[in-house]
Amino acid sequence: MSRSSIPGVWSRESRVALRVAAVFTTLMNTGCGPCSEVVACTVAPRISITGQVVDTDTGVGVDGTRVSLVLPGGGPNDSVTTVADRDGAFDVAIAAPPGASADVIVAPPGAAPYRIRGLPCPASTARGSACSLGTITTRPGFAFFAALVYRPEFARAAGSLPVTFIRTSGSHFSGPHITGDQYVVTTGPDGRFPVFGDGATADGLDPVVGDLVVDLPAPFTQTVIHGLSIQPTNAYHATKQVFALGVGFSLGYYFLFFDSTTKAPVSGIAVSVTRTGGIHATRDTASVVSDAGGRASLEMTPLAEGTFNGTATIRVPGSSAPFTTAVSMAAYDADDQRLLASFLVGSGGHLTQLPPGTQNP
């Protein structure tokens, strides 16, 4: 987030002056930092990394792990390999043109190697500079909980629901709770579940991609989230993160209103939709008012799969008579909101319905 003026924060000029003073003091006291008391503080451009490889399960350093830096060229001089010591510690460097980046291949003894792509450590000419990978594991794992919530409000937890993840592409995964390419679990009362369960690992750092199938309470069938991408991590004891996923069917439709002359959005228009047939919703009458963007969002929750039929009554401030029109809304299995109808608002509150799908006149 960018902030142009924050009380109590020094001006840019003051900060620059302090940095200059700090750098001058550091140079006077310590020479060139990592190459203090060395005649030349620069070297030929290179990429240098350090780190430690530990067992994914025990956290113990893994002696003999081969760590390679690989440049994109693929030539005989485009890779360098080192072997981690008995604590799993390693450091390795490779000559590289300025601004170049490299991949890292981690090959623990007795385990499949994996690749860290696009290392965010560009080539540097500073002597002693190195990019630390921190503590990494022999096998990538997962550090996520998923929280399922019902659409369209995304506020009510979808607890105690059977969930199946079916891998379709990307890294392969395995673990105590994984059979073949499938992971089966039931959400807790709070709608949460550990992604792939404790002890799950991947054969690389490319995302695991698949379809998440959620069995819904009757009379609904299933929610299917296609192409869900889960990113493995090789960081040891990575902090668990939670991401939310919407499930269930929705009647998240909306109306749009624009001024007929300026085409600007029109707020304050009251819309009421009342059921006349088809499936029921948690509310068979929904009343909303258009916001500053000219949008009047219904966000109704269906009680079954199918189509909700109704009558929309629209009241424009200052108009003597409401506008009515029949509406038909099919319940759908997705997070998005869907346009039901859009109108131009003319003088005296006269409404002209625009062609279906018109988002901006």
Secondary structure, 3 states (H helix, E strand, C coil): CCCCCCCCCCCHHHHHHHHHHHHHHHHHHHCCHHHCCCCCCEEEEEEEEEEEEECCCCCCECCCCEEEEECCCCCCCCEEEEECCCCCEEEEEEECCCCCCCEEEEECCCCCCEEECCCCCCCEEECCCCEEEEEEEEEEECCEEEEEEECCCCCCECCCCEEEEEEEEECCEECCCEECCEEEEECCCCCEEECCCCCCEECCCCCEEEEEEEECCCCCCEEEEEEEEECCEEECCCCCEEEEEEECCEECEEEEEEECCCCCECCCCEEEEEEEEECCECCCEEEEECCCCCEEECCECECCCCEEEEEEEEECCCCCCCEEEEEEEECECCCCCEEEEEEEECHHHCEEECCCCCCCC
